[in-house]
């Protein structure tokens, strides 16, 4: 997601505020009225875009941390079971039945795909 709309609306809001303040101080009543009427909708849009951008950033960082946690857990489980079995050919635990091990490994792989 681009931050261009937030920058654009923030610039318009700041410019409108400066114009409104200047026109009030220099007795330009019509210009002050017009810029004063456009300032509240621009301020609301600016705050809305700021909140929306912040929520998207929080969601993005939340997904990254969750994805990193799932990936490291799945990799650690696979490496740990291969080391505990004592054989490089058998990635399943020593007491596990042959039918259970591929299902568990497939579930770990599919859950990491769903998290992405």
C-alpha positions as CSV (number, residue, x, y, z in Angstrom):
1,X,0.0,0.0,0.0
2,X,1.3,3.4,-1.0
3,X,1.5,6.3,1.4
4,X,1.0,8.8,-1.4
5,X,-2.7,9.6,-0.6
6,X,-1.7,10.3,3.1
7,X,1.1,12.6,2.0
8,X,-1.1,14.4,-0.5
9,X,-4.1,14.9,1.8
10,X,-1.8,16.0,4.7
11,X,-0.2,18.6,2.4
12,X,-3.6,19.8,1.3
13,X,-4.8,20.0,4.9
14,X,-1.7,21.9,6.0
15,X,-1.9,24.3,3.0
16,X,-5.6,24.9,3.7
17,X,-4.9,25.7,7.3
18,X,-2.1,28.1,6.5
19,X,-4.4,29.8,3.9
20,X,-7.3,30.0,6.4
21,X,-5.0,31.4,9.1
22,X,-3.4,34.0,6.7
23,X,-6.8,35.1,5.3
24,X,-8.2,35.6,8.8
25,X,-5.2,37.7,9.9
26,X,-5.3,39.9,6.7
27,X,-9.1,40.5,6.6
28,X,-9.8,38.4,3.5
29,X,-13.3,37.3,4.6
30,X,-14.4,35.4,1.5
31,X,-11.2,33.4,1.3
32,X,-11.3,32.7,5.0
33,X,-14.9,31.4,4.7
34,X,-14.0,29.1,1.8
35,X,-10.8,27.7,3.3
36,X,-12.6,27.4,6.7
37,X,-15.4,25.4,5.2
38,X,-13.0,23.0,3.4
39,X,-10.7,22.6,6.4
40,X,-12.9,20.2,8.5
41,X,-13.4,17.6,5.7
42,X,-9.7,17.7,4.8
43,X,-8.8,17.2,8.5
44,X,-11.2,14.3,8.9
45,X,-9.8,12.7,5.7
46,X,-6.2,13.2,6.9
47,X,-6.9,11.6,10.3
48,X,-8.8,8.7,8.6
49,X,-5.9,8.0,6.3
50,X,-3.4,8.2,9.2
51,X,-5.4,5.7,11.2
52,X,-5.8,3.4,8.2
53,X,-2.1,3.5,7.4
54,X,-1.2,2.8,11.0
55,X,-3.5,-0.2,11.1
56,X,-2.1,-1.6,7.9
57,X,1.4,-1.3,9.3
58,X,0.4,-3.1,12.5
59,X,-1.2,-5.8,10.5
60,X,1.8,-6.2,8.3
61,X,4.2,-6.5,11.2
62,X,1.8,-8.9,13.0
63,X,1.8,-11.2,10.0
64,X,5.6,-11.1,9.7
65,X,6.1,-12.0,13.3
66,X,3.5,-14.8,13.1
67,X,5.0,-16.1,9.9
68,X,8.5,-16.1,11.4
69,X,7.3,-18.0,14.5
70,X,5.5,-20.7,12.4
71,X,8.5,-21.1,10.1
72,X,11.1,-21.4,12.9
73,X,8.9,-23.9,14.8
74,X,8.3,-26.1,11.8
75,X,12.0,-26.0,10.9
76,X,13.0,-26.7,14.4
77,X,10.7,-29.7,14.7
78,X,11.9,-31.3,11.5
79,X,15.6,-30.8,12.4
80,X,15.0,-32.0,16.0
81,X,13.3,-35.2,15.0
82,X,16.0,-36.1,12.5
83,X,18.6,-35.7,15.1
84,X,16.7,-37.7,17.7
85,X,16.1,-40.6,15.4
86,X,19.8,-41.1,14.8
87,X,19.4,-41.6,11.1
88,X,19.6,-39.1,8.3
89,X,17.1,-41.1,6.3
90,X,14.3,-41.2,8.9
91,X,12.9,-37.8,9.8
92,X,10.2,-39.2,12.1
93,X,10.5,-39.9,15.9
94,X,11.7,-43.3,17.0
95,X,8.3,-44.4,18.5
96,X,6.1,-43.0,15.8
97,X,4.2,-45.2,13.4
98,X,5.0,-44.8,9.7
99,X,1.5,-43.5,8.9
100,X,1.6,-40.7,11.4
101,X,4.9,-39.0,10.5
102,X,4.0,-37.9,6.9
103,X,0.7,-36.5,8.1
104,X,2.3,-34.4,10.8
105,X,5.0,-33.2,8.4
106,X,2.4,-32.4,5.8
107,X,0.3,-30.4,8.3
108,X,3.3,-28.4,9.4
109,X,4.1,-27.5,5.8
110,X,0.4,-26.7,4.9
111,X,0.0,-24.5,8.0
112,X,3.1,-22.5,7.0
113,X,1.7,-22.0,3.6
114,X,-1.6,-20.8,5.0
115,X,0.2,-18.3,7.2
116,X,1.9,-16.7,4.2
